[in-house]
Amino acid sequence: MTDQQLDGGAALGYSSQLLSFSLDRLKKEPKLLAEEELRLQRALQTTATTHYDAFIKTASCLQTIDTELNSVCGHLDHLLQVSSLDGAKCSSLKRWAHQEAFVQNMHVQINIDVHASA
């Protein structure tokens, strides 16, 4: 299900809910929505502040992984140029290094998502 479908379903449910409100309740709705928006903004700010350290450490970790991966790839390219290793084997090793880095990045992203939802 796409975000638009989910949003459309939520909007439809909200519209149905609005139809059941009294006139007094409908008059209060803009203020209630503004209060809810403010509450959600505060919650987002609190979450961002609470997990700031984790985000900074994660960004540093991603930068380190990127630097190390680039270094490994550079060494593999150099090794390919100066050795008699079969090119297919080097390419395979390089692909493996990229896949390992991708897996590491996925683990980091999962940790970010877990910390962000906590």
N, C-alpha and C positions, 0 to 999 in steps of 0.2 A: 504494500500500500504506500502511495507516495505522500509526501508532506502536504501537498495540495488536497489530496483526498482526505487526509486526517484533519486538516484545517477546515475543509468544507463540512465534514461530519461534525466537528466541534461547533462550527458556526450554526449549523442547522439545529443542533441540540440546544445551543444558547438561544437561538431565535424562538424555538418552541417554549423554552423556559420563560422568555420575555413575555410571550403571549399569555402566560398564566399569571403574571404579576398584576397587582392592583395598580391604579393610577398613582397612588402615593408612593408605592414601591418603585414604579418606573421613574418618578421624579427624583428619587434618591440614587438611582442606578449610576449616573455619571460620577457622582461623588464617591460611591462605593468602588467603582472601577479605578478611579484615580488613587484611592487609598490602597487598593490591591496592587496597582502598578508600583507605588512607592514602597510597599512592603516587599515586593519581589526585587526591586532595585537594591534595597538594603540587604536582602538575603544574598543577592549576587555579590555585592561588595564585601559582605562578611565572609562569604566562601572564598572569594579571590584573596582577601587579606589572610585568612586562615591558612590557605594552601600556597601562599606566595613562595615560601621557602622550597616547597616541593617542586613548584614550577621552575624556579631558578635552577635547582639541582638537576632537574630533568633536561632543561635547555643546555646546561653545561655538559651533561652526559651525552646528549645528542651531538654536541659539537665535538667532543672527544671521540665518539664513535666515527663521525664523519672524517676527522683528521686521521685516525688510525686506518680507516678503510682506504682512504686516498693513499696513505703511505704503503699499505700492503699492495694495492693495485700498482703503484709505481714500482715497487720492488719486483712484482711479478712481471711487469713489462720489461724491466731491466734484465731479469733472469732469462726471459724469453729471448732477448737480444744477444746475450753473451753465452748462453749455454746451448748444448746440443739436445736439450729436452724436446720431445715431440711437441709441436705447436698445439695439437689438440689437447694434450694433457695439461699444458699451461692454461689454455683457454678454459678447460674444465675446472681447474683449480681456481681460476679467477671468478668464474661463475659461482662456484661454491662460496667463495669469500663474499661476493655480493649478496648471495642468498642468506648467509649467516648474518650479515649486517642488517638485511631486511627483517629477519626474524627478531634480532635485537631491537630494532626500531619499533616493531609491532609490540614487543613486550613493554617497552617504555610507554608507548601510546596507551596500552591497556592500563598501565599503572597510573597514567595521567587521568584517564577516564574514571578509574576507581576512586582516585583522590578527589576528583572534581565532583563526583556524585555523593561522596561521603559528607 
